Amino acid sequence: MAGKEVAVLWLLAVLGYGSGGKVLVWPADNSHWLNMESILQELVVRGHEVTVLLPSCFLILNATQSSPFQFEVIEVPITKKEIATLLQEAFYFWFHEERAQPLWKGVYKMAQMLSKMEKVTKIICDEALNNKALMKRLKASNFDVLLADPLAPSGELIAEKLGIPFVYTIRFSMGNTVERLCGTLPAPPSYVPAIISRLTDRMSFLERLKNIFAYAAQDFVYHYFFWASWDQYYTDVLGKAVFEWPTTLCETMGKAEIWLIRTYWDFEFPRPFLPNFEFVGGLHCQPAKPLPKEMEEFVQSSGKHGIVVFSLGSMVYNLSDEKSNIIARALSQIPQKVSFLSSLKQLLGSWAFITHGGTNGIYEAIYHGIPMVGIPMFADQHDNIAHMRAKGAAVALDFSTLTTQDLADALKTVLNNSTYKENALRLSKIHHDQPVTPLDRAVFWVEFVMRHKGAKHLRPAAHHLTWYQYHSLDVLAFLFTCTAIAVFILVKCCVFCCRKCGKGIAKRKKE
Amino acid sequence: MAGKEVAVLWLLAVLGYGSGGKVLVWPADNSHWLNMESILQELVVRGHEVTVLLPSCFLILNATQSSPFQFEVIEVPITKKEIATLLQEAFYFWFHEERAQPLWKGVYKMAQMLSKMEKVTKIICDEALNNKALMKRLKASNFDVLLADPLAPSGELIAEKLGIPFVYTIRFSMGNTVERLCGTLPAPPSYVPAIISRLTDRMSFLERLKNIFAYAAQDFVYHYFFWASWDQYYTDVLGKAVFEWPTTLCETMGKAEIWLIRTYWDFEFPRPFLPNFEFVGGLHCQPAKPLPKEMEEFVQSSGKHGIVVFSLGSMVYNLSDEKSNIIARALSQIPQKVSFLSSLKQLLGSWAFITHGGTNGIYEAIYHGIPMVGIPMFADQHDNIAHMRAKGAAVALDFSTLTTQDLADALKTVLNNSTYKENALRLSKIHHDQPVTPLDRAVFWVEFVMRHKGAKHLRPAAHHLTWYQYHSLDVLAFLFTCTAIAVFILVKCCVFCCRKCGKGIAKRKKE
């Protein structure tokens, strides 16, 4: 954010103090923060007081810098450097090792890394909950709502401890398990592809088989590996009465009043959802501003061929020499000039966008109607590019086997085949033609929860059912049993009658 | 509508002609028209040209009266009187005969009436389609969208013949079958009560059993009785290529771009829905206007006790003397004055609303936050009152067994127990606190379809699946078969090994 904008927001925050509500924030690190920040800025503009609970080890937040938000720093015995190393380790694994080693070794390494991240989350949560002065201060502040990113647990636990309603802002949880199993979001496996499956909504028989396996595997992993360790933690913190079930992580997460999902139907395949789910994808996008002077000159100098924008996102700090050469050689084969950007503000006017497929970047491309060449790497990126490809606005490439020829061909396809541009423009039209902008909808529902102390009227009764009740398995089992008994009795009766008749006939024959 | 309003709308229609789009309308009769009319009026205000296809036998439309809409009258060999007689017959059956005779006789009578109504619908549709001049005129008019009420089929058939996209406005189809089976709207029977079941979203085991039976029965009836006769009709009209499946009614109805549902979460139990379903309940409600002089004097004369409004809707022309006496005696027991209304505009300021439970009236009560005494009679009315009762804003009574004491007690409960008023006000707050008003949302999506020639990006891929694919039954059957074969082979192998070992041991023992 530019200094002037911060100053204006800060002034608004000071002026608005007391007239609006009070928002507590449980953020997630890195690109997840970018999306949430847009909502928080708008909340400040509307006169609300925003307080961010900030673990001292988070990378992208700097509590000392001028900001329209207030910060409550949670001092944790972890350094930013340790977090950065952990992330680098994960990326190194995804880029170089994932396919290079046997499956069991990969899964073991992955589990190890997830376990480390879980430990970090628990340390942060411990430090927050055990800091009596902090908790007392938060309690006394009488917040109206807590806005949390459920990438890692804890936000909902703080909200429960403080007795305030909470709202989630989320792209998706791993395996969609939090939305599906805790939020009771229906996902028919016949046309709603599982997360990270790279499938679309039009699946063959084998793909639907794969999809069901993907759902089952994800549910299993998160039930038995991820949630299990948190359930005890939540029960310890929130307590339970004698004879009561323990308070589980999933039950607590399911109490979210509103789920702000970071996609919309320009990106998402149409699927069933619930009234407390709002699809607010692209809320961080803004109309293009005039380019800085040197950038404007660069674009002008490109002449009739225009420019192509290249960005692999905020998480990729450097590429290997080999990959860099492959990319450089491909980019030299097109007549367009290439801009390497870390910020995407300048995407408008570009003829194509070479992207890793992060949601934020894809939404900039949708917003401005730019076709894409996707080189996905990890997390949701493969899925994101699969979506854009299915909608005809992107060509997908494989980073691990990338050659100069692949990239050059993909670029030429996107630049010369006009259907890619047309489809990108179609998605852009859909994005801009909504009754209310995504940002206004997101802020509306946060404010709604503040005004009404929740949004219980949107909460489905499915939350009161067990999983077998939800799927009507008890009713079906009852009907099956009744039918079986009826058939059994009928058969017995028939057999009995036949025998009686048989005996009668035999008797008569004897006579 | 008052004369002045019509004049303004008419002027707007004339001025707006050519600047907006062209909307063709396939309406339904009676109270269904009231809701649709609000959308059409707003479309005219926004400069669109609205043409209503009007069967000459429809009761509430009068093509000769001054109106902001254009009418294309379909001359049918049925008189208004015949339609009125048919409806009277149905009401007489619902009021007096439904419970008085044995079940089979009731079902037979009901089937007879439905068959008569179906014949009327087919005659109307025939007259429209066979009127070559009319169809040519409609085709030449290049309409942008057709807005239809799918209470009876035909609207979607006209749209298909004209090659234009269509939008539905609907409270619900009988058995919800059109939304569920043609629109692929998910309805988990564990917490989404079947239509006319009078159940809520919180069901016991037995209620869930009843609910599953209700769904099964409704699907069966509409598959084999209602749709079957229309499928041939649609195939005949739309034609089919050799080797193609016939064009079914359900397939054609499923092509609706947007489904405007006449409820919202102030009324509806939270349930899963799809992106092309918009819940726009209460769009016909408007802020209260100053009362006419005599009405104002009547309200003032009621003093501190206020008034109670009594209305049994637009379809009940007269009550039996017995029922009238029961009601009159009950109303004399409360200190409030009672207003008997056919129009509900004056509901604001009333202390309670005695209603038959039609959706339009209930929404007036929600809009103004008035608690209700419900005396439901037929169609969705029992369900509507069950919803309001579950949300704590109404007391329900049984019309067929109604006594003076019942009504007097119910009125006293609603007037003296403040929770009813509080709940009604809570629903009113929910209704008024939406990002966009229901009417604006409804019109937005009609206009969206006009701008984009459809809303295909909201259409779930479920439409491409057969029913067994949708429920993943083929995948599950495959998995079951594989498992069965694997178990069979495993058992056979074990048996074989055991025998080998057994023989070996026996052999060695012998030696």
Boltz contact constraints between the chains, C-beta under 6 A:
constraints:
  - contact:
      token1: [A, 186]
      token2: [B, 186]
      max_distance: 6.0
  - contact:
      token1: [A, 186]
      token2: [B, 272]
      max_distance: 6.0
  - contact:
      token1: [A, 189]
      token2: [B, 472]
      max_distance: 6.0
  - contact:
      token1: [A, 190]
      token2: [B, 465]
      max_distance: 6.0
  - contact:
      token1: [A, 190]
      token2: [B, 469]
      max_distance: 6.0
  - contact:
      token1: [A, 190]
      token2: [B, 470]
      max_distance: 6.0
  - contact:
      token1: [A, 190]
      token2: [B, 472]
      max_distance: 6.0
  - contact:
      token1: [A, 191]
      token2: [B, 461]
      max_distance: 6.0
  - contact:
      token1: [A, 191]
      token2: [B, 462]
      max_distance: 6.0
  - contact:
      token1: [A, 201]
      token2: [B, 461]
      max_distance: 6.0
  - contact:
      token1: [A, 202]
      token2: [B, 461]
      max_distance: 6.0
  - contact:
      token1: [A, 208]
      token2: [B, 475]
      max_distance: 6.0
  - contact:
      token1: [A, 209]
      token2: [B, 475]
      max_distance: 6.0
  - contact:
      token1: [A, 212]
      token2: [B, 475]
      max_distance: 6.0
  - contact:
      token1: [A, 265]
      token2: [B, 275]
      max_distance: 6.0
  - contact:
      token1: [A, 265]
      token2: [B, 457]
      max_distance: 6.0
  - contact:
      token1: [A, 265]
      token2: [B, 458]
      max_distance: 6.0
  - contact:
      token1: [A, 270]
      token2: [B, 275]
      max_distance: 6.0
  - contact:
      token1: [A, 270]
      token2: [B, 458]
      max_distance: 6.0
  - contact:
      token1: [A, 270]
      token2: [B, 459]
      max_distance: 6.0
  - contact:
      token1: [A, 270]
      token2: [B, 460]
      max_distance: 6.0
  - contact:
      token1: [A, 272]
      token2: [B, 186]
      max_distance: 6.0
  - contact:
      token1: [A, 272]
      token2: [B, 272]
      max_distance: 6.0
  - contact:
      token1: [A, 272]
      token2: [B, 274]
      max_distance: 6.0
  - contact:
      token1: [A, 274]
      token2: [B, 272]
      max_distance: 6.0
  - contact:
      token1: [A, 275]
      token2: [B, 265]
      max_distance: 6.0
  - contact:
      token1: [A, 275]
      token2: [B, 270]
      max_distance: 6.0
  - contact:
      token1: [A, 430]
      token2: [B, 457]
      max_distance: 6.0
  - contact:
      token1: [A, 435]
      token2: [B, 436]
      max_distance: 6.0
  - contact:
      token1: [A, 435]
      token2: [B, 441]
      max_distance: 6.0
  - contact:
      token1: [A, 435]
      token2: [B, 444]
      max_distance: 6.0
  - contact:
      token1: [A, 436]
      token2: [B, 435]
      max_distance: 6.0
  - contact:
      token1: [A, 436]
      token2: [B, 436]
      max_distance: 6.0
  - contact:
      token1: [A, 441]
      token2: [B, 435]
      max_distance: 6.0
  - contact:
      token1: [A, 444]
      token2: [B, 435]
      max_distance: 6.0
  - contact:
      token1: [A, 457]
      token2: [B, 265]
      max_distance: 6.0
  - contact:
      token1: [A, 457]
      token2: [B, 430]
      max_distance: 6.0
  - contact:
      token1: [A, 458]
      token2: [B, 265]
      max_distance: 6.0
  - contact:
      token1: [A, 458]
      token2: [B, 270]
      max_distance: 6.0
  - contact:
      token1: [A, 459]
      token2: [B, 270]
      max_distance: 6.0
  - contact:
      token1: [A, 460]
      token2: [B, 270]
      max_distance: 6.0
  - contact:
      token1: [A, 461]
      token2: [B, 191]
      max_distance: 6.0
  - contact:
      token1: [A, 461]
      token2: [B, 201]
      max_distance: 6.0
  - contact:
      token1: [A, 461]
      token2: [B, 202]
      max_distance: 6.0
  - contact:
      token1: [A, 462]
      token2: [B, 191]
      max_distance: 6.0
  - contact:
      token1: [A, 465]
      token2: [B, 190]
      max_distance: 6.0
  - contact:
      token1: [A, 469]
      token2: [B, 190]
      max_distance: 6.0
  - contact:
      token1: [A, 470]
      token2: [B, 190]
      max_distance: 6.0
  - contact:
      token1: [A, 472]
      token2: [B, 189]
      max_distance: 6.0
  - contact:
      token1: [A, 472]
      token2: [B, 190]
      max_distance: 6.0
  - contact:
      token1: [A, 475]
      token2: [B, 208]
      max_distance: 6.0
  - contact:
      token1: [A, 475]
      token2: [B, 209]
      max_distance: 6.0
  - contact:
      token1: [A, 475]
      token2: [B, 212]
      max_distance: 6.0
